[in-house]
Amino acid sequence: MLHFSTYEFDCPSLPNSGINMDKSFLRMLDQARSIAGIPFTISSGFRSKEHNEKIGGVKNSSHLVGKAADIKVRNGEERYVILNALIKAGFKRIGVAKGFIHCDNDSLDQGGTKNNSVWTY
């Protein structure tokens, strides 16, 4: 990876768990980071089942299988740049919140289990 270290994706309750991230997901995210030309700060990567339940994550969260990350955003301009880069890199599942953007590559046409979608929190 050019822009990330696996520890950036560690679950807070499970040290060194970032190594469980899906390699194709990390390649796509790294490509999006290159396209964006700005740093991506990961606020959530891999999650243990217990941590996911504790924070109210959905039961079939893509974070549980290392195919998702939440990226911090500070303002609308940064949100636009990151969203544009994620789409150009091929992400087809994106969630937008005030302070972060969720992306995952767990869609059916990418070998995953979910439909393509864009949603808000």
TORMI-694684 format. One record per residue (C-alpha): residue number from 1; x, y, z. Coordinates in nm, 4 decimals, padded with zeros to 6 digits. Layout:
   num          X          Y          Z
   NUM          X          Y          Z
...
***
This chain:
   num          X          Y          Z
     1    00.0000    00.0000    00.0000
     2    00.1204    00.3427   -00.0871
     3   -00.0843    00.5585    00.1499
     4   -00.1907    00.3384    00.4424
     5   -00.0548    00.1108    00.7135
     6   -00.2618   -00.1811    00.8388
     7   -00.2625   -00.0421    01.1953
     8   -00.4829    00.2456    01.0712
     9   -00.7594   -00.0144    01.0280
    10   -00.7219   -00.1816    01.3713
    11   -01.0339   -00.2366    01.5784
    12   -00.9989   -00.0468    01.9099
    13   -01.0726   -00.3666    02.1021
    14   -00.8450   -00.5904    01.8929
    15   -00.4811   -00.4802    01.8432
    16   -00.3190   -00.5705    01.5089
    17   -00.6584   -00.6589    01.3589
    18   -00.5953   -00.4346    01.0579
    19   -00.4095   -00.7258    00.9016
    20   -00.7547   -00.8827    00.8505
    21   -00.8529   -00.6188    00.5952
    22   -00.9436   -00.7497    00.2510
    23   -00.6540   -00.6906    00.0111
    24   -00.8728   -00.5923   -00.2853
    25   -01.0530   -00.3400   -00.0641
    26   -00.7209   -00.1876    00.0431
    27   -00.6029   -00.1633   -00.3198
    28   -00.9235    00.0192   -00.4163
    29   -00.8981    00.2546   -00.1192
    30   -00.5347    00.3265   -00.1975
    31   -00.6325    00.4060   -00.5570
    32   -00.9066    00.6420   -00.4342
    33   -00.6548    00.8156   -00.2068
    34   -00.4215    00.8674   -00.5047
    35   -00.7060    01.0104   -00.7127
    36   -00.8156    01.2440   -00.4323
    37   -00.4712    01.3834   -00.3694
    38   -00.5564    01.4516   -00.0035
    39   -00.4993    01.2399    00.3086
    40   -00.7692    00.9956    00.4214
    41   -00.8018    00.9573    00.7978
    42   -00.9614    00.6231    00.8838
    43   -01.2027    00.6429    01.1760
    44   -01.3192    00.2803    01.1522
    45   -01.1767   -00.0163    00.9646
    46   -01.1859   -00.3768    01.0779
    47   -01.4317   -00.4437    01.3617
    48   -01.4686   -00.7349    01.5990
    49   -01.8243   -00.8605    01.6427
    50   -01.8257   -00.7300    01.9999
    51   -01.7043   -00.3823    01.9039
    52   -01.9498   -00.3650    01.6160
    53   -02.2379   -00.4466    01.8541
    54   -02.1100   -00.1966    02.1130
    55   -02.1154    00.0937    01.8642
    56   -02.4496   -00.0055    01.7098
    57   -02.3172   -00.1384    01.3777
    58   -02.5449   -00.3526    01.1620
    59   -02.5196   -00.7291    01.2125
    60   -02.3913   -00.7962    00.8608
    61   -02.1497   -00.5018    00.8566
    62   -01.8805   -00.5170    00.5912
    63   -01.6392   -00.3953    00.8610
    64   -01.6616   -00.7446    01.0158
    65   -01.4992   -00.9003    00.7093
    66   -01.2473   -00.6238    00.6408
    67   -01.4221   -00.4882    00.3328
    68   -01.5157   -00.1440    00.4699
    69   -01.3773    00.1747    00.6165
    70   -01.5091    00.5047    00.7435
    71   -01.3107    00.8109    00.6354
    72   -01.3244    01.1319    00.8409
    73   -01.4383    01.4467    00.6593
    74   -01.4108    01.8053    00.7850
    75   -01.6135    02.0048    00.5326
    76   -01.8142    01.9965    00.2106
    77   -01.5174    02.0486   -00.0201
    78   -01.3294    01.7573    00.1345
    79   -01.6466    01.5456    00.1203
    80   -01.6800    01.6180   -00.2527
    81   -01.3156    01.5322   -00.3291
    82   -01.3329    01.2032   -00.1355
    83   -01.6696    01.0980   -00.2819
    84   -01.5510    01.1715   -00.6348
    85   -01.2333    00.9690   -00.5792
    86   -01.4205    00.6728   -00.4273
    87   -01.6553    00.6564   -00.7255
    88   -01.3682    00.6837   -00.9751
    89   -01.1856    00.4033   -00.7911
    90   -01.4889    00.1761   -00.8375
    91   -01.6655    00.1829   -00.5017
    92   -02.0358    00.1063   -00.5450
    93   -02.1435    00.1147   -00.1791
    94   -02.1028    00.4521   -00.0096
    95   -02.2642    00.6001    00.3010
    96   -02.2438    00.9726    00.3726
    97   -02.2617    01.1268    00.7198
    98   -02.1798    01.4722    00.8486
    99   -01.8377    01.3736    00.9813
   100   -01.7418    01.0668    00.7775
   101   -01.7891    00.8700    00.4565
   102   -01.8320    00.4923    00.4666
   103   -01.7109    00.2894    00.1695
   104   -01.7063   -00.0831    00.1092
   105   -01.6534   -00.3262   -00.1761
   106   -01.8988   -00.5883   -00.0522
   107   -02.1342   -00.5503   -00.3506
   108   -02.2680   -00.8478   -00.5449
   109   -02.0860   -00.7489   -00.8631
   110   -01.7582   -00.7245   -00.6686
   111   -01.7906   -01.0745   -00.5218
   112   -01.9711   -00.9612   -00.2072
   113   -02.3154   -01.0056   -00.0607
   114   -02.4906   -00.6679   -00.0949
   115   -02.6583   -00.4501   -00.3565
   116   -02.4959   -00.1340   -00.4912
   117   -02.6174    00.1616   -00.2872
   118   -02.5528    00.5145   -00.1694
   119   -02.7102    00.6158    00.1621
   120   -02.7027    00.8822    00.4286
   121   -02.6794    00.8531    00.8057
***
